[in-house]
Amino acid sequence: MLEAIHDYIVCRGDITESDYLFVSHARGYKEAKLNPVMVSRIVKRRLREIGLDSKFLTCHSLRHTAAILSLKAGATIYDVQQMLGHVSIETTKIYLRAIEEETRINNRAVHTLDELF
C-alpha cells in the first residue's frame, strides 16, 4: 500500500508538505481536496464498472464490511476504532453487536436444520 501511495506522489510531481495528499484530477476540480461526496461518487462509479450496481453498495457499506472483516480476522476493537476514526469506542462496538447478531442468526439456522433431519 505504501508503494502505491509513493507512486501516486511521484506521479503528482511537485507537492509540498502543506498540499493535500489526495486531490481531484477531474476537469474543473483539479487539485481540489477530495471531499466525502467526491469519494462516494468515485467508489460508486467503480462499483458499477465491475458490475456491482446496487443502492445497498456504498462507501459506507464498504467501510462497514472492512470493520466487520477486520474484527473477524482478529483486529481489536481499538484497532478498528482507530481505522474508522471514531472518537467513541461505543460507536465502534456497533460492529461487535452486528457480528453477535450474525452468529445468533447462523446458530438458529443450524438448529432449525438439525430439527429437520
N, C-alpha and C positions, 0 to 999 in steps of 0.2 A: 504494500500500500504506500509506504514512504517513497518507493521508487516512482510510482505513478504521480505522486504529488511533486516530486523533484522534476520529473519530465514536464509536467504542466507549467511549473515555474520557469523552466528553461525556455519552453515554447512562448511564454508570455513576453519574454525579453526583459527590458528594463523595468524592474519593480523595486520599490523601496520598502523598508520595514513599516512605514506608515500607510502603504497601499493595502487595500483589501486583498486577501489571498484569492478568493473565488469571486469572479466578476462575470457579468453577462458578456457574451460575444455576439449577441443578436443585433441586427441593424437597428439603429435608433436608441439602443441601450448600452452601446459599447462602453466597457469599463465601469458600468454602474454596479454597485454591490448587489449580490444576489439576495433577494428577499424571499420569505416563505411562499408567496404566491408564484414567483418565478420558478422556484424549485418544484413546487407541486405540479405546475404545467409541464416542466421538463420530464418529470417522472411519469406523469400520466401519458404523455406523448410516447415515451419509450416503452411503456407497458403495452400500449395499443400496437406499436410497431412489431412487438413479438407475439401478438395475438391474444393478449390479456386485456380485454376491453370490458370492464365491469365497474359499475358505480361503487362496488364494495372494495375495489383495489385502489388504494390511495397512498399518498406519502405516509399518512398516519397509520394506515393498516400495515404498511411495511415496517414502520417503527415499532408497532405493537408486536409483530412477528419476530423482529430482531430481539426484543426484550424477552419474549417467551422462550425463544430458542436458546438465548444466552443462559437463562436460568436453568433450562433443562440440560444444558451442556455443562453445568457446574459453576457458572458465574455466581458470585454472591449478590445479594440484594443491593449491597453498597456499590458493587461494580456496575450493576445495571442503572442504579440511581445516577452515578457519575456519567455513564454513557448517554443517558437521556437528558441529563441536565436538570433533573428535578431538584427543587430546593428541599422539599419534604420527603422523607423516606416513606411516609404514609401514601403518597401518590404512587410511588413505585410498587408498594405492596399490592396494588390492584392486580398486577401481573401474577403475583403468587396466588391470589384468590382465583384468578382465571384458570391457572394450572390445577388447583384443587378441584374446581368445578368440573373441568375436563376429566379428571381422574374419577370423580364420583359418577359422571355420566358413563364413562367406559366400564366402570365396575358394575353399574346397573345393567348394562348391555350384556356383560359376561354372565351375570346371574340369570338374566332372562333366557339366554341361550342354554345355560345349564338346566333350567327348568324344562325347556322344550325337549331336551334329549335325556 
